[in-house]
């Protein structure tokens, strides 16, 4: 992946089990508010997001992850399961959390060796509910932090 790939409104990007995505520096995959990602691997065939150059902090941005998805007020939320996100600036970006929006499904993933947070959050309102990502079977290793607070 080179550059920024944006999943448009009413479009679903499906990433198949066992896929390997190598992201160039400053690259990322992001959805619009009404775009959707299904990154669903299996325990035997996880999906891997990693830096193309093999260095930590090799992709994403300071205010986004290498993969960025939104909570949704209508429609089906994005799903990220059995996905490994490693060596980014932030691993996964989860945006738009609020009391009126359904958070994306983020479970049984491994977030490791990301320069800053494994999961970077933004909220649309003060005091928005934040899912307990650790309770959903996500594993965090050698990140600058596990899950950010809403900013």
Secondary structure, DSSP 8 states (H G I E B T S, - for coil): --SEEEE-TT-EEEE-TT-EEEE-TT-EEEE-TT-EEEEE--SSS-EEEEETTS-TT-SSBTTB-SEEEE-BSSS---EEESEEEESSSSSEEEEEE-TTSB--EEES-EEES-SSEEEEEEESSTT-----GGGGT-EEES-SEEE----
